[in-house]
């Protein structure tokens, strides 16, 4: 990568991480407020946890499309301003929990994920784009782990209002990074591999394999969010961990689960066992949920089950986006990723609602058993997936004469050994390809600008 691409990767990852850090810090804290504020039920807490997922899912694709029209930076800055406003609304709620819910909903309206990825695509060359997208995506996992560790500590010293004020400050930091540190692209282009294109929404939604992957990420985040409507309370009431000490559980769980999920990812991608490992990971999730339900009041079984859950969770957070790329065609990859993210945030909303409702009307263990039941249903969805094909995505800029007749150029490119799929984007002057290992690069070079 050149210096511009390195700067893009670092600064956009920083913007993404400060925003996600602010969102996640509240996750291990909100459930504890059922014990400190009157008339606050787990159901209301579930709404507060999940509501940002609903507004995030609602606004992400529209704001991504808007960024094609008015530019990436205005949309990202506007989204961060809305996020900061939502944080301030929640910070000054005092004992009004409904105002906290409203603030969380406003936070989600600042949905900048699609616009951020599109900005990264505007600033990078095609051959390095996947690496930069991956580096930005990795910040979500890192931000989640850091937030879960420091959230309870910050809550001890500053309270929930202080956490929301810190979150607003992080949003302002993100705005400053966008204005002063992130490069400004020369032009805005709708990238088929990284951006959302309205005309490709229907094909992305009608692809049955992608539908199963979207259901998978929906269920994954449903289970995870539902768990966190009760786990902070379990740690406090059943295992004796005060809020400020709960990081002692979260930190080793996240570190161990991250290390143990890496070999799974290698097996899945390098040895092309991704479907097998996916099904195994869902089974591990189901087993972890059952153990949590039976033994949540016993520290070591609970710790083992919690670690097993995050081994499976971390693995699927890494491979499900990879499966989107494998099952989508070259035209719809960016749009398919936008739909995938929408399904992910929708799962957060539904998980918060269902987890809070079950905890209110039945109990904490029932929330965990519900997660197990969902995982068992999910196993059959994953088994029905077709075996993915491990082609490599490649984008090349074509010489001008090959852009005059795109359909003829596509047919000619398909004759080159090892090229399996072609889509020509005349407005970008590019060809999007799927190729197998060992394809004829020399022949392709005759077409390349």
Secondary structure, DSSP 8 states (H G I E B T S, - for coil): --HHHHHHHHHHHHHHHHHHHHHHTTHHHHGGGGGTSTT--HHHHHHHHHHHHHHHHHHHHHHHHHHHHH-HHHHHHHHHHHHHHHHHHHHT-TT-HHHHHHHHHHHHH---HHHHHHHHHHTS-HHHHHHHHHHHHHHHHHHHHHHHHHHHHHHHHHHHHHHHHHHHHHHHHHHHHHHHTS---SS----TTTS--GGGHHHHHH-HHHHHHHHHHHHHHHHHHHHTTTHHHHHHHTT---GGGTHHHHHHHHHHHHHHHHHHHHHHHHTT-HHHHHHHHHHHHHHHHHHHHHHTTSHHHHHHHHHHHHHHHHHHHHHHHHHHHHHS-TTTHHHHHHHHHHHHHHHHHHHHHHHHHHHHHT-HHHHHHHHHHHHHHHHHHHHTS------EEEEEEB-GGGSSSHHHHHHHHHTSTTEEEEEEETTTTEEEEEE-TT--HHHHHTTB-
